[in-house]
Amino acid sequence: WKGWMQLMFLLYHYFAQAQLYNAIRVYIAAYVWMTGYGNFLYYQKTGNFGAVRVCQTLFRLNFFVVVVCVALRNEYMLYYIAPMHTLFTLFVWLALRIGRARNDDARVLVVKVVSTLLLTALLYDVEAVFRFAFGWQPMRALVAFHDPLHPEFTDELHEWRFRS
């Protein structure tokens, strides 16, 4: 059903169907969750935290987006789903990579999931932490967005915070 969600994303954006906005937000959340859950299961079952696997995953998530950005001279954040999946893929990888020898213990996994949830809340709910994490170069250049349709948004990180 991921394919149907992707079709809905395309139709929503192509035809500017504002009445589908809430459904699309739910689809995006479900899609990111499914990606994270799939990554979680892979790392938890295989224990393969190698650089090759991580690079392959990040390449698959970002290659076509980067090609389109370069070809069309668009900002990376215009295709916000790719940086969002990239960030949360790295969150899952890091959470399971730390103390990986204990990933078979359900209590440790619960602590890791809750810790990741709390750190994510801290990252997005505390302005200083958000600015520290995303306000430096080159990170800022990757997640900055300048919306020509909404010049009232002067904060280039507004879209990243809102979308992710």
N, C-alpha and C positions, 0 to 999 in steps of 0.2 A: 504494500500500500504506500510505500515511499514514492513510487513512481506517480501515483495519483496526487500525492501532496505536491510533488514538483510541478506537475501539470497545473494544479491550482495556483501555485506561486506565479508561474509564467502568465497564466490568464489574468490573475489579479493585477499584476504589474503592467502587462501589455494593454489591457482594456481599462485600467484605472478604476476598478470596481470597488469603490469605497465601502459599499454595503457589506462586502466580504471581509472587511478589516479584522473583526474579532475572530472569525474562523481562521484566518490566515495566521494570526498571532498564536492561536492554539496549535495549528499545524507546525509552525516553526518551533515552538517549545517542544512538541512531541518529536519532531525530527532531530533536534539537538539531543534530546534525552535518549532517543534510540541510538544515535551515534555514540554517545557516552557509554550507554549500557553495552553496546557491542564491543567497544574498546575495553571496557571493564572486564567483560567475560574473556576476551582474548588474553589480556595481560594476566588475569587471575588464573586461567587454565594453563597457559603456556609458560609464563614467567619470562617471556622474551621481551626484555626492556632495551635491547640493543639499539645502537644509533642507526643501523641500516633500516630496521623496522620503523622507527620514528620518522626517519627521512622519507621513506616510501609513503607513509601515511600522510605526512605534510605535503609531499609532492602531489599525491592524488587529490588532496583537498584544494590545492592552490594553483596548480599548473595552468589550467584553462582560464581561471580568473585573471591571473597575471598576464596571460597572452591577450585576453580581451582588453584589460586595462591599458596595456601598451599599444595595442592596435587602435583602440578608440580614444586614447588619451583621457581615460577616466580615472577617477580616484578609486583606490582599492576599497574604500568603505562604501562605494556605490553598490558593491556586491557583498553586503554586510554578512551574509550567511557564511561565506568562506572564512573571514577572520574570526567570526564567532565560533564556528566549528573548530578552527585551529586552536583558539584559546582553550576551549573546554576539553579538547583532545589532550592538550598539554597538561591541563589540570588533572585529568584522570591518570595520565602517564606518571606524573610526579607523585600523586597520592599513592599509587600502587608501587612505584619504584622505591620510595622511602620505606625502609624496613621490609623489603620484599620477601625475606625469609619467613615472615610471619603472616603472609597473605592467606594461609590456609586456616587461620584462626578467625572464626566468625566475629568474635568480640573485637579483635584488632581491625577488621574490615569495617565494622560499625563505627569505631572511633575514627578511622580514616575518612569515612563518608561524612560523618558529622563535622569533623574538623575542616574538611573541604567546604562544606556548606557554610560554616561560620566564617572561614577566611574569605569566601566569595561575598558573603553579606558585608563583611568589613571592607572589602575592596570597593564595593559599589555604594555603600551607605555612608562611608566616611570620606568626605570631599578630599581631605589632605592625602589619604591613602590612594584614592583614585588618581589624583594628580601626580603623585609620586610614581605610581605604576605605569601610567600611560602618558605623562606629560613630557618625558624626555625624548630626545632624538636618538635614533630614527623611529622609535615606537610611535611618537606623536604623528610623524609624517605618514605612517601606515594607517592609523585609525582616524586621522583628521578628515573632516568632510566639509566642503564649502557648498552649501545648497543654494543654487541660483534662484530657486523658487521661493526661498525663505531667507531673505537677507537679514531678517530680524534676529536670526540665530548667529550671534557673533562668536560664540564658543565653538571652536572647531571640534571639540570632543563631545559636543551635545549628542550628535547622532550615534556615536559609539556607545555612550552611556545608555541612551534610550533603547537602542536595538539589542545590545548584549545584556 
